């Protein structure tokens, strides 16, 4: 990864953050909680994937449609967030796999 890649990544992230800040306050709160959750749970491809930008796209469409954020995603924000990453490999999965491949992991 060269310096130009780093600069481009920062530029894209700043543009993404600006889009989030343009959302209504209730959308911003839900987005930030979901983002925090994703950073903790960590779908492995989160940094390179399109999950967060697509979530902002989805929220922007909800704003245009005049819907509240909970009307758009439902009352259970955690369940909605889990549904978005249900088929994604997480860091917890990678950790479990690393434990099972260590010598002596079979209990002998």
Order of alpha helices (4+ residues) and beta strands (2+ residues): alpha-alpha-alpha-alpha-alpha-alpha
